[in-house]
Amino acid sequence: MPGLRFDGILFLCVANSARSQIAEGLARARFGDAVRVQSAGSSPTRVHPDAIAVMREAGVDLSTQTSKSVAAIDPAGVDLVITLCAEEVCPLALVDAPRLRWPLADPAGGDEEDDEESRLRRFRATRDQLRARLEVLAALRDVPAGPDPREFHASIRVPDLAAAARFYTWLLGVAPKEWTHRYVTFVSPALRTNFVVLVDDGMELHHDTLYHLGIDVGSKEAVVAAHRRAAAAGWSIHKPARTTWRGTPLHELWLRDPGGNLIEIYARLSDAELAAMPADMEPVSLV
């Protein structure tokens, strides 16, 4: 199953004063009762006043949180550990759980003579970086089952097709499978990659050219299953699953990722499927 599975997070730093306290407050606000959130340190001190101040700006109250020793944490309630130390050595938690390392400089470690605004800028930067990382973490929790990719398709545009063909032959360790005056195609079984270099000649590239991202899922049935899973997950379906014969004959499904990029989920046709090509070569819906 893709993504991350966790119901209890432990954030660790040395003093359990700034970074891990901010992370704890943000995670509690983000996950609510769905996830048990804790923080601790090897040498706990206090919740830093500047951490409380910048989190108050974000609508999160840290005043009820306390600094805790890692020894006080019950391992049974933790299934994901996130360490936040950068230069320091983070404490070890006796927890048999996956670990993520998010190294961030201690915002409390600046010059003691810094004025209040300079200190708060450091704490705000730490808060904002942690908030962005937690948004990604939350997005990766309980990701639904997706396709089973067999090959990755990617493409780039280059100003000099011949020079790029020479470079990528060297880089990928495989000669091009084919080329025209506008593109060069590499197929690397070792990397499970179909990679296309297209000349940047100013001509418009449409979604049905080679200029897109994609994955090969192996069969018509897998393309149809990918369509159903994409619909259930709420992804944007640009073109429903279908069989096409023009160009490269494929079973294909077109999605848009959250940024609007086009993604093709495809499978090549078998000899029997190719033999069943209709006379008008019009696409046939699979759903």
Rosetta blueprint (number, residue, H / E / L):
1 M L
2 P L
3 G L
4 L E
5 R L
6 F L
7 D L
8 G E
9 I E
10 L E
11 F E
12 L E
13 C E
14 V L
15 A L
16 N L
17 S L
18 A L
19 R H
20 S H
21 Q H
22 I H
23 A H
24 E H
25 G H
26 L H
27 A H
28 R H
29 A H
30 R H
31 F H
32 G H
33 D H
34 A H
35 V L
36 R E
37 V E
38 Q E
39 S E
40 A E
41 G E
42 S L
43 S L
44 P L
45 T L
46 R L
47 V L
48 H L
49 P H
50 D H
51 A H
52 I H
53 A H
54 V H
55 M H
56 R H
57 E H
58 A L
59 G L
60 V L
61 D L
62 L L
63 S L
64 T L
65 Q L
66 T L
67 S L
68 K L
69 S E
70 V H
71 A H
72 A H
73 I L
74 D L
75 P H
76 A H
77 G H
78 V L
79 D L
80 L E
81 V E
82 I E
83 T E
84 L L
85 C L
86 A L
87 E L
88 E L
89 V L
90 C L
91 P L
92 L L
93 A L
94 L L
95 V L
96 D L
97 A L
98 P L
99 R E
100 L E
101 R E
102 W L
103 P L
104 L L
105 A L
106 D L
107 P H
108 A H
109 G H
110 G L
111 D L
112 E L
113 E L
114 D L
115 D L
116 E H
117 E H
118 S H
119 R H
120 L H
121 R H
122 R H
123 F H
124 R H
125 A H
126 T H
127 R H
128 D H
129 Q H
130 L H
131 R H
132 A H
133 R H
134 L H
135 E H
136 V H
137 L H
138 A H
139 A H
140 L H
141 R E
142 D L
143 V L
144 P L
145 A L
146 G L
147 P L
148 D L
149 P L
150 R L
151 E E
152 F E
153 H E
154 A E
155 S E
156 I E
157 R E
158 V E
159 P L
160 D L
161 L H
162 A H
163 A H
164 A H
165 A H
166 R H
167 F H
168 Y H
169 T H
170 W H
171 L H
172 L H
173 G L
174 V L
175 A L
176 P L
177 K L
178 E E
179 W E
180 T L
181 H L
182 R L
183 Y E
184 V E
185 T E
186 F E
187 V E
188 S E
189 P L
190 A L
191 L L
192 R L
193 T E
194 N E
195 F E
196 V E
197 V E
198 L E
199 V E
200 D L
201 D L
202 G L
203 M L
204 E L
205 L L
206 H L
207 H L
208 D L
209 T L
210 L L
211 Y L
212 H L
213 L E
214 G E
215 I E
216 D E
217 V L
218 G L
219 S L
220 K H
221 E H
222 A H
223 V H
224 V H
225 A H
226 A H
227 H H
228 R H
229 R H
230 A H
231 A H
232 A H
233 A H
234 G L
235 W L
236 S E
237 I E
238 H E
239 K E
240 P E
241 A E
242 R E
243 T E
244 T E
245 W L
246 R L
247 G L
248 T L
249 P L
250 L E
251 H E
252 E E
253 L E
254 W E
255 L E
256 R E
257 D L
258 P L
259 G L
260 G L
261 N L
262 L E
263 I E
264 E E
265 I E
266 Y E
267 A E
268 R E
269 L L
270 S L
271 D H
272 A H
273 E H
274 L H
275 A H
276 A L
277 M L
278 P L
279 A L
280 D L
281 M L
282 E L
283 P L
284 V E
285 S E
286 L L
287 V L
